[in-house]
Amino acid sequence: MLPSEFAALEPFTAWVLESERERYSKRLASSMEEMQAFYDVAFPLLEKAADHLDKWALDELPDPERNLLLLMFSLVNVSFPVEVWKQARVPDSGAAYMDLVVEPKV
């Protein structure tokens, strides 16, 4: 599912999600422990992943590399909850929800 150089991320392939809506929903449904575990493995590999993905044009990514890109999108989605808020939801946002109307095509 992922490039072999990123085998350490295989336990987190449930975070390979197509849309921001799916990533946000997964974040809200995940415990802080789950997000922290994902973050702890993925964050140190972020620069290596970016360098690896730069070898292809975005519209020419092989499937394993596309999955890696989507996984890194999920890492970005969990970074604020892990690094700053210490909770899945935006603090003091109540039941507020922001939904994208248009999303970049990857």
Secondary structure by P-SEA (a helix, b strand, c coil): cccccccccccccccccccaaaaaaaaaaccaaaaaaaaaacccaaaaaaaaacccccccccaaaaaaaaaaaaaaaacccccccccccccccccbbbbbcccccc
